[in-house]
């Protein structure tokens, strides 16, 4: 794998942090939701955010 530039590393850090924040917020919203469809929507969004974060983390290895 090619080495990443400092700018690319900064961008990855920013994106990974954003996905982590989104994941936490979506989990929180899912816990608070009483409607099953809304709860499911937020749970799926939390899962998607976590998966996106993990995909980006692979670029750091």
mmCIF file as Biopython writes it, N, C-alpha, C and O atoms, coordinates in Angstrom:
data_model
#
loop_
_atom_site.group_PDB
_atom_site.id
_atom_site.type_symbol
_atom_site.label_atom_id
_atom_site.label_alt_id
_atom_site.label_comp_id
_atom_site.label_asym_id
_atom_site.label_entity_id
_atom_site.label_seq_id
_atom_site.pdbx_PDB_ins_code
_atom_site.Cartn_x
_atom_site.Cartn_y
_atom_site.Cartn_z
_atom_site.occupancy
_atom_site.B_iso_or_equiv
_atom_site.auth_seq_id
_atom_site.auth_asym_id
_atom_site.pdbx_PDB_model_num
ATOM 1   N N  . UNK A ? 1  ? 0.851   -1.179 0.000  1.0 0.0 1  A 1 
ATOM 2   C CA . UNK A ? 1  ? 0.000   0.000  0.000  1.0 0.0 1  A 1 
ATOM 3   C C  . UNK A ? 1  ? 0.897   1.242  0.000  1.0 0.0 1  A 1 
ATOM 4   O O  . UNK A ? 1  ? 1.938   1.265  0.656  1.0 0.0 1  A 1 
ATOM 5   N N  . UNK A ? 2  ? 0.499   2.230  -0.712 1.0 0.0 2  A 1 
ATOM 6   C CA . UNK A ? 2  ? 1.240   3.495  -0.755 1.0 0.0 2  A 1 
ATOM 7   C C  . UNK A ? 2  ? 1.090   4.227  0.569  1.0 0.0 2  A 1 
ATOM 8   O O  . UNK A ? 2  ? 0.100   4.057  1.280  1.0 0.0 2  A 1 
ATOM 9   N N  . UNK A ? 3  ? 2.069   5.029  0.884  1.0 0.0 3  A 1 
ATOM 10  C CA . UNK A ? 3  ? 2.007   5.842  2.097  1.0 0.0 3  A 1 
ATOM 11  C C  . UNK A ? 3  ? 1.018   6.981  1.878  1.0 0.0 3  A 1 
ATOM 12  O O  . UNK A ? 3  ? 0.896   7.527  0.781  1.0 0.0 3  A 1 
ATOM 13  N N  . UNK A ? 4  ? 0.320   7.319  2.947  1.0 0.0 4  A 1 
ATOM 14  C CA . UNK A ? 4  ? -0.633  8.415  2.866  1.0 0.0 4  A 1 
ATOM 15  C C  . UNK A ? 4  ? 0.054   9.725  3.213  1.0 0.0 4  A 1 
ATOM 16  O O  . UNK A ? 4  ? 0.942   9.774  4.065  1.0 0.0 4  A 1 
ATOM 17  N N  . UNK A ? 5  ? -0.370  10.778 2.542  1.0 0.0 5  A 1 
ATOM 18  C CA . UNK A ? 5  ? 0.183   12.100 2.848  1.0 0.0 5  A 1 
ATOM 19  C C  . UNK A ? 5  ? -0.412  12.595 4.169  1.0 0.0 5  A 1 
ATOM 20  O O  . UNK A ? 5  ? -1.378  12.031 4.681  1.0 0.0 5  A 1 
ATOM 21  N N  . UNK A ? 6  ? 0.175   13.641 4.697  1.0 0.0 6  A 1 
ATOM 22  C CA . UNK A ? 6  ? -0.334  14.216 5.940  1.0 0.0 6  A 1 
ATOM 23  C C  . UNK A ? 6  ? -1.764  14.709 5.772  1.0 0.0 6  A 1 
ATOM 24  O O  . UNK A ? 6  ? -2.588  14.555 6.673  1.0 0.0 6  A 1 
ATOM 25  N N  . UNK A ? 7  ? -2.057  15.297 4.630  1.0 0.0 7  A 1 
ATOM 26  C CA . UNK A ? 7  ? -3.419  15.779 4.361  1.0 0.0 7  A 1 
ATOM 27  C C  . UNK A ? 7  ? -4.408  14.616 4.316  1.0 0.0 7  A 1 
ATOM 28  O O  . UNK A ? 7  ? -5.507  14.708 4.863  1.0 0.0 7  A 1 
ATOM 29  N N  . UNK A ? 8  ? -4.015  13.529 3.667  1.0 0.0 8  A 1 
ATOM 30  C CA . UNK A ? 8  ? -4.892  12.352 3.594  1.0 0.0 8  A 1 
ATOM 31  C C  . UNK A ? 8  ? -5.131  11.775 4.992  1.0 0.0 8  A 1 
ATOM 32  O O  . UNK A ? 8  ? -6.247  11.365 5.309  1.0 0.0 8  A 1 
ATOM 33  N N  . UNK A ? 9  ? -4.100  11.740 5.819  1.0 0.0 9  A 1 
ATOM 34  C CA . UNK A ? 9  ? -4.260  11.257 7.190  1.0 0.0 9  A 1 
ATOM 35  C C  . UNK A ? 9  ? -5.192  12.159 7.994  1.0 0.0 9  A 1 
ATOM 36  O O  . UNK A ? 9  ? -6.017  11.674 8.768  1.0 0.0 9  A 1 
ATOM 37  N N  . UNK A ? 10 ? -5.057  13.468 7.809  1.0 0.0 10 A 1 
ATOM 38  C CA . UNK A ? 10 ? -5.941  14.405 8.496  1.0 0.0 10 A 1 
ATOM 39  C C  . UNK A ? 10 ? -7.387  14.210 8.048  1.0 0.0 10 A 1 
ATOM 40  O O  . UNK A ? 10 ? -8.308  14.231 8.865  1.0 0.0 10 A 1 
ATOM 41  N N  . UNK A ? 11 ? -7.575  14.023 6.750  1.0 0.0 11 A 1 
ATOM 42  C CA . UNK A ? 11 ? -8.928  13.798 6.229  1.0 0.0 11 A 1 
ATOM 43  C C  . UNK A ? 11 ? -9.517  12.507 6.771  1.0 0.0 11 A 1 
ATOM 44  O O  . UNK A ? 11 ? -10.692 12.471 7.137  1.0 0.0 11 A 1 
ATOM 45  N N  . UNK A ? 12 ? -8.717  11.442 6.828  1.0 0.0 12 A 1 
ATOM 46  C CA . UNK A ? 12 ? -9.185  10.175 7.388  1.0 0.0 12 A 1 
ATOM 47  C C  . UNK A ? 12 ? -9.574  10.353 8.853  1.0 0.0 12 A 1 
ATOM 48  O O  . UNK A ? 12 ? -10.619 9.874  9.294  1.0 0.0 12 A 1 
ATOM 49  N N  . UNK A ? 13 ? -8.725  11.044 9.592  1.0 0.0 13 A 1 
ATOM 50  C CA . UNK A ? 13 ? -9.006  11.286 11.010 1.0 0.0 13 A 1 
ATOM 51  C C  . UNK A ? 13 ? -10.333 12.026 11.174 1.0 0.0 13 A 1 
ATOM 52  O O  . UNK A ? 13 ? -11.142 11.678 12.035 1.0 0.0 13 A 1 
ATOM 53  N N  . UNK A ? 14 ? -10.548 13.024 10.365 1.0 0.0 14 A 1 
ATOM 54  C CA . UNK A ? 14 ? -11.784 13.799 10.411 1.0 0.0 14 A 1 
ATOM 55  C C  . UNK A ? 14 ? -13.003 12.919 10.079 1.0 0.0 14 A 1 
ATOM 56  O O  . UNK A ? 14 ? -14.011 12.959 10.784 1.0 0.0 14 A 1 
ATOM 57  N N  . UNK A ? 15 ? -12.901 12.139 9.021  1.0 0.0 15 A 1 
ATOM 58  C CA . UNK A ? 15 ? -14.013 11.273 8.617  1.0 0.0 15 A 1 
ATOM 59  C C  . UNK A ? 15 ? -14.303 10.190 9.654  1.0 0.0 15 A 1 
ATOM 60  O O  . UNK A ? 15 ? -15.459 9.922  9.981  1.0 0.0 15 A 1 
ATOM 61  N N  . UNK A ? 16 ? -13.239 9.571  10.166 1.0 0.0 16 A 1 
ATOM 62  C CA . UNK A ? 16 ? -13.412 8.521  11.172 1.0 0.0 16 A 1 
ATOM 63  C C  . UNK A ? 16 ? -14.080 9.094  12.419 1.0 0.0 16 A 1 
ATOM 64  O O  . UNK A ? 16 ? -14.989 8.482  12.980 1.0 0.0 16 A 1 
ATOM 65  N N  . UNK A ? 17 ? -13.626 10.266 12.847 1.0 0.0 17 A 1 
ATOM 66  C CA . UNK A ? 17 ? -14.244 10.915 14.003 1.0 0.0 17 A 1 
ATOM 67  C C  . UNK A ? 17 ? -15.706 11.235 13.771 1.0 0.0 17 A 1 
ATOM 68  O O  . UNK A ? 17 ? -16.532 11.091 14.672 1.0 0.0 17 A 1 
ATOM 69  N N  . UNK A ? 18 ? -16.024 11.669 12.565 1.0 0.0 18 A 1 
ATOM 70  C CA . UNK A ? 18 ? -17.413 11.971 12.228 1.0 0.0 18 A 1 
ATOM 71  C C  . UNK A ? 18 ? -18.298 10.735 12.263 1.0 0.0 18 A 1 
ATOM 72  O O  . UNK A ? 18 ? -19.425 10.784 12.756 1.0 0.0 18 A 1 
ATOM 73  N N  . UNK A ? 19 ? -17.790 9.635  11.743 1.0 0.0 19 A 1 
ATOM 74  C CA . UNK A ? 19 ? -18.564 8.389  11.778 1.0 0.0 19 A 1 
ATOM 75  C C  . UNK A ? 19 ? -18.733 7.886  13.209 1.0 0.0 19 A 1 
ATOM 76  O O  . UNK A ? 19 ? -19.783 7.344  13.555 1.0 0.0 19 A 1 
ATOM 77  N N  . UNK A ? 20 ? -17.710 8.063  14.041 1.0 0.0 20 A 1 
ATOM 78  C CA . UNK A ? 20 ? -17.818 7.653  15.448 1.0 0.0 20 A 1 
ATOM 79  C C  . UNK A ? 20 ? -18.886 8.483  16.159 1.0 0.0 20 A 1 
ATOM 80  O O  . UNK A ? 20 ? -19.696 7.948  16.915 1.0 0.0 20 A 1 
ATOM 81  N N  . UNK A ? 21 ? -18.879 9.793  15.913 1.0 0.0 21 A 1 
ATOM 82  C CA . UNK A ? 21 ? -19.884 10.668 16.513 1.0 0.0 21 A 1 
ATOM 83  C C  . UNK A ? 21 ? -21.287 10.286 16.043 1.0 0.0 21 A 1 
ATOM 84  O O  . UNK A ? 21 ? -22.217 10.200 16.845 1.0 0.0 21 A 1 
ATOM 85  N N  . UNK A ? 22 ? -21.428 10.060 14.749 1.0 0.0 22 A 1 
ATOM 86  C CA . UNK A ? 22 ? -22.729 9.666  14.195 1.0 0.0 22 A 1 
ATOM 87  C C  . UNK A ? 22 ? -23.204 8.358  14.798 1.0 0.0 22 A 1 
ATOM 88  O O  . UNK A ? 22 ? -24.373 8.218  15.155 1.0 0.0 22 A 1 
ATOM 89  N N  . UNK A ? 23 ? -22.287 7.395  14.912 1.0 0.0 23 A 1 
ATOM 90  C CA . UNK A ? 23 ? -22.636 6.092  15.496 1.0 0.0 23 A 1 
ATOM 91  C C  . UNK A ? 23 ? -23.199 6.269  16.911 1.0 0.0 23 A 1 
ATOM 92  O O  . UNK A ? 23 ? -24.240 5.702  17.244 1.0 0.0 23 A 1 
ATOM 93  N N  . UNK A ? 24 ? -22.514 7.051  17.732 1.0 0.0 24 A 1 
ATOM 94  C CA . UNK A ? 24 ? -22.956 7.273  19.108 1.0 0.0 24 A 1 
ATOM 95  C C  . UNK A ? 24 ? -24.320 7.968  19.167 1.0 0.0 24 A 1 
ATOM 96  O O  . UNK A ? 24 ? -25.181 7.597  19.965 1.0 0.0 24 A 1 
ATOM 97  N N  . UNK A ? 25 ? -24.502 8.966  18.324 1.0 0.0 25 A 1 
ATOM 98  C CA . UNK A ? 25 ? -25.773 9.686  18.310 1.0 0.0 25 A 1 
ATOM 99  C C  . UNK A ? 25 ? -26.918 8.780  17.844 1.0 0.0 25 A 1 
ATOM 100 O O  . UNK A ? 25 ? -28.002 8.798  18.427 1.0 0.0 25 A 1 
ATOM 101 N N  . UNK A ? 26 ? -26.675 7.994  16.799 1.0 0.0 26 A 1 
ATOM 102 C CA . UNK A ? 26 ? -27.729 7.115  16.292 1.0 0.0 26 A 1 
ATOM 103 C C  . UNK A ? 26 ? -28.110 6.049  17.328 1.0 0.0 26 A 1 
ATOM 104 O O  . UNK A ? 26 ? -29.283 5.696  17.451 1.0 0.0 26 A 1 
ATOM 105 N N  . UNK A ? 27 ? -27.132 5.543  18.064 1.0 0.0 27 A 1 
ATOM 106 C CA . UNK A ? 27 ? -27.427 4.579  19.128 1.0 0.0 27 A 1 
ATOM 107 C C  . UNK A ? 27 ? -28.283 5.234  20.208 1.0 0.0 27 A 1 
ATOM 108 O O  . UNK A ? 27 ? -29.239 4.640  20.706 1.0 0.0 27 A 1 
ATOM 109 N N  . UNK A ? 28 ? -27.931 6.449  20.555 1.0 0.0 28 A 1 
ATOM 110 C CA . UNK A ? 28 ? -28.686 7.173  21.573 1.0 0.0 28 A 1 
ATOM 111 C C  . UNK A ? 28 ? -30.121 7.425  21.116 1.0 0.0 28 A 1 
ATOM 112 O O  . UNK A ? 28 ? -31.066 7.225  21.879 1.0 0.0 28 A 1 
ATOM 113 N N  . UNK A ? 29 ? -30.277 7.861  19.875 1.0 0.0 29 A 1 
ATOM 114 C CA . UNK A ? 29 ? -31.616 8.109  19.343 1.0 0.0 29 A 1 
ATOM 115 C C  . UNK A ? 29 ? -32.421 6.811  19.301 1.0 0.0 29 A 1 
ATOM 116 O O  . UNK A ? 29 ? -33.617 6.817  19.593 1.0 0.0 29 A 1 
ATOM 117 N N  . UNK A ? 30 ? -31.782 5.705  18.942 1.0 0.0 30 A 1 
ATOM 118 C CA . UNK A ? 30 ? -32.480 4.411  18.883 1.0 0.0 30 A 1 
ATOM 119 C C  . UNK A ? 30 ? -32.962 3.999  20.273 1.0 0.0 30 A 1 
ATOM 120 O O  . UNK A ? 30 ? -34.069 3.479  20.417 1.0 0.0 30 A 1 
ATOM 121 N N  . UNK A ? 31 ? -32.145 4.226  21.285 1.0 0.0 31 A 1 
ATOM 122 C CA . UNK A ? 31 ? -32.541 3.877  22.663 1.0 0.0 31 A 1 
ATOM 123 C C  . UNK A ? 31 ? -33.760 4.674  23.111 1.0 0.0 31 A 1 
ATOM 124 O O  . UNK A ? 31 ? -34.605 4.172  23.853 1.0 0.0 31 A 1 
ATOM 125 N N  . UNK A ? 32 ? -33.841 5.915  22.655 1.0 0.0 32 A 1 
ATOM 126 C CA . UNK A ? 32 ? -34.933 6.790  23.081 1.0 0.0 32 A 1 
ATOM 127 C C  . UNK A ? 32 ? -36.214 6.616  22.254 1.0 0.0 32 A 1 
ATOM 128 O O  . UNK A ? 32 ? -37.288 7.041  22.680 1.0 0.0 32 A 1 
ATOM 129 N N  . UNK A ? 33 ? -36.104 6.005  21.093 1.0 0.0 33 A 1 
ATOM 130 C CA . UNK A ? 33 ? -37.267 5.887  20.203 1.0 0.0 33 A 1 
ATOM 131 C C  . UNK A ? 33 ? -38.268 4.866  20.740 1.0 0.0 33 A 1 
ATOM 132 O O  . UNK A ? 33 ? -37.894 3.799  21.226 1.0 0.0 33 A 1 
ATOM 133 N N  . UNK A ? 34 ? -39.528 5.216  20.641 1.0 0.0 34 A 1 
ATOM 134 C CA . UNK A ? 34 ? -40.574 4.282  21.066 1.0 0.0 34 A 1 
ATOM 135 C C  . UNK A ? 34 ? -41.234 3.601  19.860 1.0 0.0 34 A 1 
ATOM 136 O O  . UNK A ? 34 ? -41.735 2.483  19.974 1.0 0.0 34 A 1 
ATOM 137 N N  . UNK A ? 35 ? -41.233 4.264  18.727 1.0 0.0 35 A 1 
ATOM 138 C CA . UNK A ? 35 ? -41.793 3.687  17.510 1.0 0.0 35 A 1 
ATOM 139 C C  . UNK A ? 35 ? -40.803 2.670  16.936 1.0 0.0 35 A 1 
ATOM 140 O O  . UNK A ? 35 ? -39.642 3.007  16.703 1.0 0.0 35 A 1 
ATOM 141 N N  . UNK A ? 36 ? -41.250 1.423  16.704 1.0 0.0 36 A 1 
ATOM 142 C CA . UNK A ? 36 ? -40.342 0.378  16.211 1.0 0.0 36 A 1 
ATOM 143 C C  . UNK A ? 36 ? -39.665 0.708  14.883 1.0 0.0 36 A 1 
ATOM 144 O O  . UNK A ? 36 ? -38.502 0.359  14.680 1.0 0.0 36 A 1 
ATOM 145 N N  . UNK A ? 37 ? -40.377 1.374  13.982 1.0 0.0 37 A 1 
ATOM 146 C CA . UNK A ? 37 ? -39.784 1.720  12.695 1.0 0.0 37 A 1 
ATOM 147 C C  . UNK A ? 37 ? -38.685 2.773  12.851 1.0 0.0 37 A 1 
ATOM 148 O O  . UNK A ? 37 ? -37.632 2.686  12.220 1.0 0.0 37 A 1 
ATOM 149 N N  . UNK A ? 38 ? -38.943 3.745  13.683 1.0 0.0 38 A 1 
ATOM 150 C CA . UNK A ? 38 ? -37.940 4.787  13.921 1.0 0.0 38 A 1 
ATOM 151 C C  . UNK A ? 38 ? -36.739 4.199  14.650 1.0 0.0 38 A 1 
ATOM 152 O O  . UNK A ? 38 ? -35.594 4.519  14.333 1.0 0.0 38 A 1 
ATOM 153 N N  . UNK A ? 39 ? -37.006 3.338  15.626 1.0 0.0 39 A 1 
ATOM 154 C CA . UNK A ? 39 ? -35.934 2.668  16.360 1.0 0.0 39 A 1 
ATOM 155 C C  . UNK A ? 39 ? -35.062 1.877  15.390 1.0 0.0 39 A 1 
ATOM 156 O O  . UNK A ? 39 ? -33.835 1.938  15.460 1.0 0.0 39 A 1 
ATOM 157 N N  . UNK A ? 40 ? -35.692 1.141  14.495 1.0 0.0 40 A 1 
ATOM 158 C CA . UNK A ? 40 ? -34.968 0.345  13.504 1.0 0.0 40 A 1 
ATOM 159 C C  . UNK A ? 40 ? -34.149 1.235  12.574 1.0 0.0 40 A 1 
ATOM 160 O O  . UNK A ? 40 ? -33.011 0.905  12.241 1.0 0.0 40 A 1 
ATOM 161 N N  . UNK A ? 41 ? -34.714 2.342  12.162 1.0 0.0 41 A 1 
ATOM 162 C CA . UNK A ? 41 ? -34.004 3.283  11.295 1.0 0.0 41 A 1 
ATOM 163 C C  . UNK A ? 41 ? -32.710 3.751  11.951 1.0 0.0 41 A 1 
ATOM 164 O O  . UNK A ? 41 ? -31.651 3.742  11.324 1.0 0.0 41 A 1 
ATOM 165 N N  . UNK A ? 42 ? -32.798 4.159  13.212 1.0 0.0 42 A 1 
ATOM 166 C CA . UNK A ? 42 ? -31.615 4.651  13.916 1.0 0.0 42 A 1 
ATOM 167 C C  . UNK A ? 42 ? -30.608 3.536  14.184 1.0 0.0 42 A 1 
ATOM 168 O O  . UNK A ? 42 ? -29.400 3.767  14.134 1.0 0.0 42 A 1 
ATOM 169 N N  . UNK A ? 43 ? -31.095 2.333  14.467 1.0 0.0 43 A 1 
ATOM 170 C CA . UNK A ? 43 ? -30.186 1.202  14.673 1.0 0.0 43 A 1 
ATOM 171 C C  . UNK A ? 43 ? -29.415 0.876  13.392 1.0 0.0 43 A 1 
ATOM 172 O O  . UNK A ? 43 ? -28.216 0.601  13.437 1.0 0.0 43 A 1 
ATOM 173 N N  . UNK A ? 44 ? -30.099 0.908  12.269 1.0 0.0 44 A 1 
ATOM 174 C CA . UNK A ? 44 ? -29.445 0.656  10.983 1.0 0.0 44 A 1 
ATOM 175 C C  . UNK A ? 44 ? -28.433 1.769  10.668 1.0 0.0 44 A 1 
ATOM 176 O O  . UNK A ? 44 ? -27.353 1.497  10.144 1.0 0.0 44 A 1 
ATOM 177 N N  . UNK A ? 45 ? -28.778 2.991  10.981 1.0 0.0 45 A 1 
ATOM 178 C CA . UNK A ? 45 ? -27.858 4.112  10.749 1.0 0.0 45 A 1 
ATOM 179 C C  . UNK A ? 45 ? -26.617 3.966  11.635 1.0 0.0 45 A 1 
ATOM 180 O O  . UNK A ? 45 ? -25.505 4.259  11.197 1.0 0.0 45 A 1 
ATOM 181 N N  . UNK A ? 46 ? -26.804 3.515  12.874 1.0 0.0 46 A 1 
ATOM 182 C CA . UNK A ? 46 ? -25.672 3.303  13.779 1.0 0.0 46 A 1 
ATOM 183 C C  . UNK A ? 46 ? -24.757 2.208  13.240 1.0 0.0 46 A 1 
ATOM 184 O O  . UNK A ? 46 ? -23.534 2.346  13.259 1.0 0.0 46 A 1 
ATOM 185 N N  . UNK A ? 47 ? -25.350 1.135  12.766 1.0 0.0 47 A 1 
ATOM 186 C CA . UNK A ? 47 ? -24.569 0.029  12.198 1.0 0.0 47 A 1 
ATOM 187 C C  . UNK A ? 47 ? -23.806 0.489  10.963 1.0 0.0 47 A 1 
ATOM 188 O O  . UNK A ? 47 ? -22.628 0.172  10.803 1.0 0.0 47 A 1 
ATOM 189 N N  . UNK A ? 48 ? -24.468 1.226  10.104 1.0 0.0 48 A 1 
ATOM 190 C CA . UNK A ? 48 ? -23.831 1.727  8.886  1.0 0.0 48 A 1 
ATOM 191 C C  . UNK A ? 48 ? -22.654 2.641  9.219  1.0 0.0 48 A 1 
ATOM 192 O O  . UNK A ? 48 ? -21.595 2.540  8.600  1.0 0.0 48 A 1 
ATOM 193 N N  . UNK A ? 49 ? -22.834 3.524  10.185 1.0 0.0 49 A 1 
ATOM 194 C CA . UNK A ? 49 ? -21.752 4.427  10.593 1.0 0.0 49 A 1 
ATOM 195 C C  . UNK A ? 49 ? -20.559 3.646  11.114 1.0 0.0 49 A 1 
ATOM 196 O O  . UNK A ? 49 ? -19.412 3.966  10.802 1.0 0.0 49 A 1 
ATOM 197 N N  . UNK A ? 50 ? -20.831 2.625  11.905 1.0 0.0 50 A 1 
ATOM 198 C CA . UNK A ? 50 ? -19.754 1.806  12.454 1.0 0.0 50 A 1 
ATOM 199 C C  . UNK A ? 50 ? -19.000 1.063  11.344 1.0 0.0 50 A 1 
ATOM 200 O O  . UNK A ? 50 ? -17.772 0.980  11.365 1.0 0.0 50 A 1 
ATOM 201 N N  . UNK A ? 51 ? -19.741 0.533  10.390 1.0 0.0 51 A 1 
ATOM 202 C CA . UNK A ? 51 ? -19.117 -0.179 9.268  1.0 0.0 51 A 1 
ATOM 203 C C  . UNK A ? 51 ? -18.265 0.767  8.419  1.0 0.0 51 A 1 
ATOM 204 O O  . UNK A ? 51 ? -17.171 0.407  7.983  1.0 0.0 51 A 1 
ATOM 205 N N  . UNK A ? 52 ? -18.769 1.961  8.192  1.0 0.0 52 A 1 
ATOM 206 C CA . UNK A ? 52 ? -18.003 2.953  7.421  1.0 0.0 52 A 1 
ATOM 207 C C  . UNK A ? 52 ? -16.715 3.327  8.146  1.0 0.0 52 A 1 
ATOM 208 O O  . UNK A ? 52 ? -15.661 3.467  7.525  1.0 0.0 52 A 1 
ATOM 209 N N  . UNK A ? 53 ? -16.807 3.485  9.449  1.0 0.0 53 A 1 
ATOM 210 C CA . UNK A ? 53 ? -15.613 3.800  10.243 1.0 0.0 53 A 1 
ATOM 211 C C  . UNK A ? 53 ? -14.588 2.681  10.112 1.0 0.0 53 A 1 
ATOM 212 O O  . UNK A ? 53 ? -13.404 2.940  9.898  1.0 0.0 53 A 1 
ATOM 213 N N  . UNK A ? 54 ? -15.040 1.440  10.239 1.0 0.0 54 A 1 
ATOM 214 C CA . UNK A ? 54 ? -14.112 0.308  10.147 1.0 0.0 54 A 1 
ATOM 215 C C  . UNK A ? 54 ? -13.465 0.226  8.771  1.0 0.0 54 A 1 
ATOM 216 O O  . UNK A ? 54 ? -12.286 -0.112 8.661  1.0 0.0 54 A 1 
ATOM 217 N N  . UNK A ? 55 ? -14.214 0.528  7.731  1.0 0.0 55 A 1 
ATOM 218 C CA . UNK A ? 55 ? -13.657 0.524  6.373  1.0 0.0 55 A 1 
ATOM 219 C C  . UNK A ? 55 ? -12.546 1.564  6.262  1.0 0.0 55 A 1 
ATOM 220 O O  . UNK A ? 55 ? -11.484 1.284  5.705  1.0 0.0 55 A 1 
ATOM 221 N N  . UNK A ? 56 ? -12.785 2.748  6.783  1.0 0.0 56 A 1 
ATOM 222 C CA . UNK A ? 56 ? -11.772 3.798  6.730  1.0 0.0 56 A 1 
ATOM 223 C C  . UNK A ? 56 ? -10.548 3.453  7.588  1.0 0.0 56 A 1 
ATOM 224 O O  . UNK A ? 56 ? -9.420  3.791  7.232  1.0 0.0 56 A 1 
ATOM 225 N N  . UNK A ? 57 ? -10.776 2.786  8.705  1.0 0.0 57 A 1 
ATOM 226 C CA . UNK A ? 57 ? -9.661  2.406  9.597  1.0 0.0 57 A 1 
ATOM 227 C C  . UNK A ? 57 ? -8.673  1.485  8.885  1.0 0.0 57 A 1 
ATOM 228 O O  . UNK A ? 57 ? -7.486  1.476  9.213  1.0 0.0 57 A 1 
ATOM 229 N N  . UNK A ? 58 ? -9.150  0.722  7.924  1.0 0.0 58 A 1 
ATOM 230 C CA . UNK A ? 58 ? -8.273  -0.199 7.184  1.0 0.0 58 A 1 
ATOM 231 C C  . UNK A ? 58 ? -7.175  0.549  6.427  1.0 0.0 58 A 1 
ATOM 232 O O  . UNK A ? 58 ? -6.109  -0.011 6.171  1.0 0.0 58 A 1 
ATOM 233 N N  . UNK A ? 59 ? -7.425  1.793  6.072  1.0 0.0 59 A 1 
ATOM 234 C CA . UNK A ? 59 ? -6.427  2.581  5.370  1.0 0.0 59 A 1 
ATOM 235 C C  . UNK A ? 59 ? -5.264  2.964  6.287  1.0 0.0 59 A 1 
ATOM 236 O O  . UNK A ? 59 ? -4.206  3.368  5.803  1.0 0.0 59 A 1 
ATOM 237 N N  . UNK A ? 60 ? -5.445  2.843  7.580  1.0 0.0 60 A 1 
ATOM 238 C CA . UNK A ? 60 ? -4.405  3.202  8.535  1.0 0.0 60 A 1 
ATOM 239 C C  . UNK A ? 60 ? -3.458  2.048  8.845  1.0 0.0 60 A 1 
ATOM 240 O O  . UNK A ? 60 ? -2.429  2.235  9.495  1.0 0.0 60 A 1 
ATOM 241 N N  . UNK A ? 61 ? -3.809  0.866  8.378  1.0 0.0 61 A 1 
ATOM 242 C CA . UNK A ? 61 ? -2.971  -0.311 8.669  1.0 0.0 61 A 1 
ATOM 243 C C  . UNK A ? 61 ? -1.956  -0.554 7.575  1.0 0.0 61 A 1 
ATOM 244 O O  . UNK A ? 61 ? -1.173  -1.500 7.659  1.0 0.0 61 A 1 
#
